[in-house]
Amino acid sequence: MKITLSIITFILCISPIMSQKDVYHVLRKYKNDQGVVSYDMEGDFTNLFKDRNLKSKLTKMNILVMGEDFNFDKSDQTEIDRILNNLNYELLINVKNVDGKIKLYAIDTGKYLSNLYLMGDYQGKKILVTINGEVYFEELSQLSPNIDGTEEIFKQLKD
């Protein structure tokens, strides 16, 4: 009886953790929409950044670029905010200038950043990026794969 009760208690405690979505689970429904360009990259990123000599090790990167006429659902933004809060993401960068605005959230392990979420409105485009792996803060501005405006967004992370 004690073993059964322990197993049930364990399952009840771990279920909310295992059922939590990450940010990309909310965003992926947009990837085939009209006016959206989607890039999903997973695996070895060594060749993508080989000329930059980075110590960061990326395992997954998802990019959504939405045109200026795209309507992002406000309930999805609310869900993303809830996920960021529940998974202990920290707002690390909040840039607002005449060109646009950028917010970068990440989980800081103390040695490196993991599970980054970047959202930017830049030159009429909404750019959403999720990155998994080990990312060193000082290398953030060098992580752009130079796709559909992401280069300019990542340059803003230097300042």
Phi and psi in degrees as GROMACS dihedral restraints (atoms count N, CA, C in turn):
[ dihedral_restraints ]
;  ai    aj    ak    al  type     phi  dphi    fc
    3     4     5     6     1   -64.0    20    10
    4     5     6     7     1   -38.8    20    10
    6     7     8     9     1   -65.1    20    10
    7     8     9    10     1   -44.4    20    10
    9    10    11    12     1   -61.8    20    10
   10    11    12    13     1   -44.2    20    10
   12    13    14    15     1   -63.7    20    10
   13    14    15    16     1   -39.9    20    10
   15    16    17    18     1   -64.1    20    10
   16    17    18    19     1   -42.0    20    10
   18    19    20    21     1   -65.5    20    10
   19    20    21    22     1   -43.9    20    10
   21    22    23    24     1   -62.8    20    10
   22    23    24    25     1   -43.9    20    10
   24    25    26    27     1   -61.5    20    10
   25    26    27    28     1   -43.4    20    10
   27    28    29    30     1   -61.3    20    10
   28    29    30    31     1   -45.8    20    10
   30    31    32    33     1   -63.1    20    10
   31    32    33    34     1   -41.9    20    10
   33    34    35    36     1   -65.2    20    10
   34    35    36    37     1   -35.1    20    10
   36    37    38    39     1   -74.0    20    10
   37    38    39    40     1   -38.0    20    10
   39    40    41    42     1   -86.5    20    10
   40    41    42    43     1   -22.0    20    10
   42    43    44    45     1   -57.0    20    10
   43    44    45    46     1   -47.0    20    10
   45    46    47    48     1   -62.9    20    10
   46    47    48    49     1   -33.9    20    10
   48    49    50    51     1   -68.4    20    10
   49    50    51    52     1   -45.9    20    10
   51    52    53    54     1   -72.2    20    10
   52    53    54    55     1   -26.8    20    10
   54    55    56    57     1   -87.9    20    10
   55    56    57    58     1    -6.2    20    10
   57    58    59    60     1   -66.2    20    10
   58    59    60    61     1   135.5    20    10
   60    61    62    63     1   -83.5    20    10
   61    62    63    64     1   160.4    20    10
   63    64    65    66     1  -101.9    20    10
   64    65    66    67     1   174.5    20    10
   66    67    68    69     1   -59.1    20    10
   67    68    69    70     1   -40.6    20    10
   69    70    71    72     1   -64.0    20    10
   70    71    72    73     1   -29.2    20    10
   72    73    74    75     1   -61.5    20    10
   73    74    75    76     1   -31.2    20    10
   75    76    77    78     1   -76.5    20    10
   76    77    78    79     1   -40.4    20    10
   78    79    80    81     1   -76.8    20    10
   79    80    81    82     1   -28.3    20    10
   81    82    83    84     1   -63.4    20    10
   82    83    84    85     1   -20.3    20    10
   84    85    86    87     1   -66.8    20    10
   85    86    87    88     1   -17.8    20    10
   87    88    89    90     1   -87.7    20    10
   88    89    90    91     1   -12.9    20    10
   90    91    92    93     1   -62.0    20    10
   91    92    93    94     1   -22.3    20    10
   93    94    95    96     1  -107.5    20    10
   94    95    96    97     1     8.9    20    10
   96    97    98    99     1   -74.3    20    10
   97    98    99   100     1   154.5    20    10
   99   100   101   102     1   -61.1    20    10
  100   101   102   103     1   133.5    20    10
  102   103   104   105     1    84.6    20    10
  103   104   105   106     1     8.1    20    10
  105   106   107   108     1  -119.8    20    10
  106   107   108   109     1   132.3    20    10
  108   109   110   111     1  -109.8    20    10
  109   110   111   112     1   130.0    20    10
  111   112   113   114     1  -123.4    20    10
  112   113   114   115     1   136.7    20    10
  114   115   116   117     1  -128.0    20    10
  115   116   117   118     1   124.8    20    10
  117   118   119   120     1  -120.7    20    10
  118   119   120   121     1   118.0    20    10
  120   121   122   123     1  -125.8    20    10
  121   122   123   124     1   134.2    20    10
  123   124   125   126     1  -145.5    20    10
  124   125   126   127     1   145.5    20    10
  126   127   128   129     1   114.4    20    10
  127   128   129   130     1  -140.0    20    10
  129   130   131   132     1   -88.0    20    10
  130   131   132   133     1   115.3    20    10
  132   133   134   135     1   -96.1    20    10
  133   134   135   136     1     8.8    20    10
  135   136   137   138     1   -54.5    20    10
  136   137   138   139     1   -45.8    20    10
  138   139   140   141     1   -69.0    20    10
  139   140   141   142     1   -32.2    20    10
  141   142   143   144     1   -64.1    20    10
  142   143   144   145     1   -34.8    20    10
  144   145   146   147     1  -119.0    20    10
  145   146   147   148     1    20.1    20    10
  147   148   149   150     1   -60.8    20    10
  148   149   150   151     1   -31.3    20    10
  150   151   152   153     1   -77.5    20    10
  151   152   153   154     1    -4.7    20    10
  153   154   155   156     1  -103.3    20    10
  154   155   156   157     1    -9.8    20    10
  156   157   158   159     1    50.8    20    10
  157   158   159   160     1    58.1    20    10
  159   160   161   162     1   -94.6    20    10
  160   161   162   163     1   148.3    20    10
  162   163   164   165     1   -94.0    20    10
  163   164   165   166     1   -12.0    20    10
  165   166   167   168     1   -64.4    20    10
  166   167   168   169     1   143.5    20    10
  168   169   170   171     1  -124.2    20    10
  169   170   171   172     1   107.5    20    10
  171   172   173   174     1   -93.1    20    10
  172   173   174   175     1   141.5    20    10
  174   175   176   177     1  -113.8    20    10
  175   176   177   178     1   -22.2    20    10
  177   178   179   180     1  -157.5    20    10
  178   179   180   181     1   139.0    20    10
  180   181   182   183     1  -142.4    20    10
  181   182   183   184     1   129.6    20    10
  183   184   185   186     1  -124.3    20    10
  184   185   186   187     1   132.3    20    10
  186   187   188   189     1  -129.4    20    10
  187   188   189   190     1   131.4    20    10
  189   190   191   192     1  -121.3    20    10
  190   191   192   193     1   128.3    20    10
  192   193   194   195     1  -117.9    20    10
  193   194   195   196     1   119.3    20    10
  195   196   197   198     1  -112.1    20    10
  196   197   198   199     1   135.0    20    10
  198   199   200   201     1   -66.8    20    10
  199   200   201   202     1   167.1    20    10
  201   202   203   204     1   -64.9    20    10
  202   203   204   205     1   -22.9    20    10
  204   205   206   207     1   -91.2    20    10
  205   206   207   208     1     4.0    20    10
  207   208   209   210     1   -77.5    20    10
  208   209   210   211     1   138.0    20    10
  210   211   212   213     1  -105.9    20    10
  211   212   213   214     1   104.7    20    10
  213   214   215   216     1   -80.4    20    10
  214   215   216   217     1   125.5    20    10
  216   217   218   219     1   -64.6    20    10
  217   218   219   220     1   125.4    20    10
  219   220   221   222     1   -63.4    20    10
  220   221   222   223     1   -31.4    20    10
  222   223   224   225     1   -67.4    20    10
  223   224   225   226     1   -30.6    20    10
  225   226   227   228     1   -69.6    20    10
  226   227   228   229     1   -37.4    20    10
  228   229   230   231     1   -64.2    20    10
  229   230   231   232     1   -38.7    20    10
  231   232   233   234     1   -63.1    20    10
  232   233   234   235     1   -42.0    20    10
  234   235   236   237     1   -64.7    20    10
  235   236   237   238     1   -40.7    20    10
  237   238   239   240     1   -63.5    20    10
  238   239   240   241     1   -44.5    20    10
  240   241   242   243     1   -58.5    20    10
  241   242   243   244     1   -40.6    20    10
  243   244   245   246     1   -64.7    20    10
  244   245   246   247     1   -44.0    20    10
  246   247   248   249     1   -62.4    20    10
  247   248   249   250     1   -46.6    20    10
  249   250   251   252     1   -58.2    20    10
  250   251   252   253     1   -41.8    20    10
  252   253   254   255     1   -67.8    20    10
  253   254   255   256     1   -47.0    20    10
  255   256   257   258     1   -65.6    20    10
  256   257   258   259     1   -33.3    20    10
  258   259   260   261     1   -93.6    20    10
  259   260   261   262     1     9.7    20    10
  261   262   263   264     1    62.9    20    10
  262   263   264   265     1    38.6    20    10
  264   265   266   267     1   -70.6    20    10
  265   266   267   268     1   148.4    20    10
  267   268   269   270     1  -114.2    20    10
  268   269   270   271     1   141.0    20    10
  270   271   272   273     1   -77.4    20    10
  271   272   273   274     1   112.1    20    10
  273   274   275   276     1   -97.8    20    10
  274   275   276   277     1   -34.0    20    10
  276   277   278   279     1  -137.7    20    10
  277   278   279   280     1   133.2    20    10
  279   280   281   282     1  -137.4    20    10
  280   281   282   283     1    99.8    20    10
  282   283   284   285     1  -110.8    20    10
  283   284   285   286     1   129.5    20    10
  285   286   287   288     1  -131.4    20    10
  286   287   288   289     1   124.4    20    10
  288   289   290   291     1  -148.5    20    10
  289   290   291   292     1  -173.9    20    10
  291   292   293   294     1   -64.5    20    10
  292   293   294   295     1   -25.3    20    10
  294   295   296   297     1   -79.9    20    10
  295   296   297   298     1   -24.5    20    10
  297   298   299   300     1   158.9    20    10
  298   299   300   301     1  -159.3    20    10
  300   301   302   303     1  -141.3    20    10
  301   302   303   304     1   149.7    20    10
  303   304   305   306     1  -139.5    20    10
  304   305   306   307     1   136.9    20    10
  306   307   308   309     1  -128.1    20    10
  307   308   309   310     1   134.6    20    10
  309   310   311   312     1  -123.4    20    10
  310   311   312   313     1   122.9    20    10
  312   313   314   315     1  -113.3    20    10
  313   314   315   316     1   147.0    20    10
  315   316   317   318     1  -158.8    20    10
  316   317   318   319     1   164.3    20    10
  318   319   320   321     1   -99.5    20    10
  319   320   321   322     1   120.9    20    10
  321   322   323   324     1   -96.4    20    10
  322   323   324   325     1   117.6    20    10
  324   325   326   327     1   -86.8    20    10
  325   326   327   328     1    -7.4    20    10
  327   328   329   330     1   102.5    20    10
  328   329   330   331     1   -34.7    20    10
  330   331   332   333     1  -101.6    20    10
  331   332   333   334     1   -37.6    20    10
  333   334   335   336     1  -153.2    20    10
  334   335   336   337     1   173.6    20    10
  336   337   338   339     1   -98.1    20    10
  337   338   339   340     1   146.4    20    10
  339   340   341   342     1  -134.5    20    10
  340   341   342   343     1   162.5    20    10
  342   343   344   345     1    48.6    20    10
  343   344   345   346     1    66.3    20    10
  345   346   347   348     1   -85.4    20    10
  346   347   348   349     1   146.8    20    10
  348   349   350   351     1  -134.0    20    10
  349   350   351   352     1   119.6    20    10
  351   352   353   354     1  -118.9    20    10
  352   353   354   355     1   129.7    20    10
  354   355   356   357     1  -127.8    20    10
  355   356   357   358     1   133.2    20    10
  357   358   359   360     1  -141.2    20    10
  358   359   360   361     1   143.7    20    10
  360   361   362   363     1  -111.4    20    10
  361   362   363   364     1   115.2    20    10
  363   364   365   366     1  -145.2    20    10
  364   365   366   367     1   123.3    20    10
  366   367   368   369     1    49.3    20    10
  367   368   369   370     1    47.4    20    10
  369   370   371   372     1    81.1    20    10
  370   371   372   373     1     2.3    20    10
  372   373   374   375     1  -115.5    20    10
  373   374   375   376     1   147.6    20    10
  375   376   377   378     1  -103.8    20    10
  376   377   378   379     1   122.9    20    10
  378   379   380   381     1  -119.1    20    10
  379   380   381   382     1   124.3    20    10
  381   382   383   384     1  -121.1    20    10
  382   383   384   385     1   127.3    20    10
  384   385   386   387     1  -131.3    20    10
  385   386   387   388     1   131.4    20    10
  387   388   389   390     1  -117.3    20    10
  388   389   390   391     1   138.5    20    10
  390   391   392   393     1  -133.2    20    10
  391   392   393   394     1   131.8    20    10
  393   394   395   396     1  -115.5    20    10
  394   395   396   397     1   147.3    20    10
  396   397   398   399     1   135.6    20    10
  397   398   399   400     1  -158.2    20    10
  399   400   401   402     1  -109.0    20    10
  400   401   402   403     1   112.6    20    10
  402   403   404   405     1  -120.6    20    10
  403   404   405   406     1   125.4    20    10
  405   406   407   408     1   -89.2    20    10
  406   407   408   409     1   130.6    20    10
  408   409   410   411     1   -51.4    20    10
  409   410   411   412     1   -42.6    20    10
  411   412   413   414     1   -67.8    20    10
  412   413   414   415     1   -11.5    20    10
  414   415   416   417     1  -103.1    20    10
  415   416   417   418     1     2.5    20    10
  417   418   419   420     1   -52.7    20    10
  418   419   420   421     1   -46.9    20    10
  420   421   422   423     1   -67.6    20    10
  421   422   423   424     1   -13.1    20    10
  423   424   425   426     1   -97.0    20    10
  424   425   426   427     1     2.6    20    10
  426   427   428   429     1   -90.0    20    10
  427   428   429   430     1     0.6    20    10
  429   430   431   432     1   -69.6    20    10
  430   431   432   433     1   130.8    20    10
  432   433   434   435     1   -82.5    20    10
  433   434   435   436     1     9.0    20    10
  435   436   437   438     1    59.2    20    10
  436   437   438   439     1    51.5    20    10
  438   439   440   441     1  -119.2    20    10
  439   440   441   442     1   125.4    20    10
  441   442   443   444     1    39.7    20    10
  442   443   444   445     1    52.9    20    10
  444   445   446   447     1    91.9    20    10
  445   446   447   448     1    -6.5    20    10
  447   448   449   450     1   -66.9    20    10
  448   449   450   451     1   -27.7    20    10
  450   451   452   453     1   -59.0    20    10
  451   452   453   454     1   -45.6    20    10
  453   454   455   456     1   -67.0    20    10
  454   455   456   457     1   -38.1    20    10
  456   457   458   459     1   -61.3    20    10
  457   458   459   460     1   -48.6    20    10
  459   460   461   462     1   -68.1    20    10
  460   461   462   463     1   -30.4    20    10
  462   463   464   465     1   -61.2    20    10
  463   464   465   466     1   -34.7    20    10
  465   466   467   468     1   -63.6    20    10
  466   467   468   469     1   -21.5    20    10
  468   469   470   471     1   -73.6    20    10
  469   470   471   472     1   -12.4    20    10
  471   472   473   474     1   -71.0    20    10
  472   473   474   475     1   -39.9    20    10
